[in-house]
């Protein structure tokens, strides 16, 4: 079956609850979506607000506090919010990637070996078993265990690949800019990272598919050979489609394929929303001309406006309103829908932190705009 670009767009939006908000629980939704990008503390909250009705931020506060949802370095070696039961297999699947930290010249230049770092893992897990520890705490403990060695670099490597999660520190979005750490739960961990990667492929396809080998490798930041082997190992379980250019796309049999004319209402996505990063060919969501506007040279992915399921601009809080910059002409019906979203978003952030993402405001200096509005007007 050959799929059009719009069919792929609607498939991903449907699986990501972006065609309509649904009345699911916070913890179950995090599991369904696989992972929420969490580099900026507000982002998981805004991601769920875009997808759930009703969305109660306090429910996510509670999920983080109870460790039902865990924030840790996982996919793409970036911070993700994931269901607690999913942490163990995601961590295992990512080990061949995240352990490259101990091959980085910033680590190897110290003369410390990977074996020395591995020997620290049980010590630091015990140290952070029940009490949140700062980076300085972990450095100091490592120095006690291996005196005379460059302990700061050991923790720098270990906090990427080691079994540690971020501890909620309170505030508007559960986490602040200065992290503290706890030992992550062990859970049911596959013995083999390649078996764990097969599970990751299944879950990724269910949440973002249909997708190619290259998409899978890009989403997780794993070698393409690993992605190809994982798909090959479970190929009997998967269905196959052709993309618009004939590329082989894989999917789970139950994967949702909504009609390509399914309505897609306006959405104001958070920074680094996973739907913007899920494929190597991001034209499924981001028109090619807009990709360098949304994804900046240093990797920052700006808060995005979706119109008819595709990126059409950016947004930011400004003067107690939401400023929306459209990269193309929008209809008045489009603007009316965006205004409704902006009004609801303003109410959400006003109760928490109305200046979300303010430290990224410099990017707006060179962004084009066919039209910009501050909403609600």
Steps between C-alpha positions, in 0.01 A plus 500: 500500500645837397432777749482872423667769707163605643419141597830479687431835662157390619632164618760661724264770624232243580736279696634803683149621598537816292191453284278532807555533871395190692396440864778263604702493820839670508708191581329278243539772236874530562524126441293520181715783363821311594705804600456873551796724435592655835810713446298802613287436812175646357509288184340176632217706648436689177529179298224338706287816496500478120378140514264457797162639596482554785866547590576566866862607549486386861457143376837521326651661811377198693625251242849650517494517881394135528744392226216359289650716223879523493723769353836366380754510218381248241407542133737714294706539819255768611266531795171314461195451719395134481271256680684340791436151364663596169819644645692173535464380140558849356814540709627159390422565132698825514812363673711455183429866418517663842818313598686686226551761771786289634660511153471878474836678504370724779495184710789296359736797534482454877660157478209342682369170364146385429553219750571754773177681422302175497638416841353827630146418390390293803663747737319801353172308465512425871595861578195629305263217590261708708649850536523736200859591422634799307778485243737630768387227739561229241841641409601507864383143562687378192815670628466314829469165324786558254731752667751668276300437183307760293163423661313790338551347157389163633165641609476704176512173307292298743205739519445435129520120491455404865172390664407839644194721471435865579342561838206744507616821663164681514415831339257577222588198284632245757861548388728801502814582304730350768444124497515252782518125446363176638579141414251384237282194563644175368173369355486207259817548301576291189841336514580606145491859368399366158191330646420826677540687171249266334250597768584866442432458128157349570409781734638769273300376203185491710556859612649662189480257205497400226874559479817407317825351630651846479211646703548242774875566515442876511231487768705295743843617381625148439714368218302423188642148500349443846164636388507278190585191704223575751241535225628184334464305825131590535413538131249216523294713739500813286309628202672683217404805295668719242556866575430783255844451344485119511699461823418186700294590805427258786208498738324302769191318369265699721655833403248780454465634142236776504364635171725766354216751509454460877474846661811610686426797729760765586750405767768697690772242559772536764871525432648172376160331478569139407274517194743752347796265551355156432613447140815553299282649222320763703292621206229278647439785747741781407500643144856498367522881475409535867732241647798738545264751662365251752825312567779745571866437425580402858216245508236708681153409368264793545138490622305429182161593361321221313237589241327214320754267658813671369734759653392848390675725752627542854369636829626647827352667809528879474339777705258262675383371163615244246681646201450285191713554189364335188746410224219501242162661449233360732126529456286679755355160595856383566568803718177448691607143582848618600348768723298237687815296557695807608232596751508154658880491498520842665275375779718192551834677524363795697438263788854367484758716325383747233857549370559147368793471258591867554872423489458399135351834398810601303399262220204722413728783386557347156181297448289603201125546539234552238281606790541518877226535758490520877215285622244525643457842339 
